[in-house]
Amino acid sequence: MRRQLIPLALFAVLAVGATAYAETPTTHLIIKDRVFTVQELTLPADTQVKLVVENQDRIPAEFESYDLSREVVVPGRSSIVVYIAPLAPGRYNFFNDFNHAAQGWVVVNAPAESKTGGRK
């Protein structure tokens, strides 16, 4: 009986993990003419996010952020995926290390406070 439960438990763990992975919110960032087309990305707090960075230029660019601990080269006319770990509310800078004029911010908003009927 115990041997039958091990594969079942393993399947359950993998199924839950696959479901959680499939539900990861995705957002897009485009690099065109050596700059980010959006300078501010708003993300939810405490949520892992899949960020797709698309470089529409012919030359490589870089998505770099000291705040997010990321440094990824994006070849010309291609895209990369960066997973951003759950973040606390705040502002996190990112830039193109090949063109320091190209900068932007990830803005993480605090979750909406729940309204309860409790005492003050």
Secondary structure as GFF3:
##gff-version 3
##sequence-region A 1 120
A	DSSP	alpha_helix	2	22	.	.	.	ID=ss1
A	DSSP	beta_strand	26	32	.	.	.	ID=ss2
A	DSSP	beta_strand	35	36	.	.	.	ID=ss3
A	DSSP	beta_strand	40	44	.	.	.	ID=ss4
A	DSSP	beta_strand	49	55	.	.	.	ID=ss5
A	DSSP	beta_strand	61	65	.	.	.	ID=ss6
A	DSSP	beta_strand	70	74	.	.	.	ID=ss7
A	DSSP	beta_strand	78	84	.	.	.	ID=ss8
A	DSSP	beta_strand	90	96	.	.	.	ID=ss9
A	DSSP	beta_strand	99	109	.	.	.	ID=ss10
###
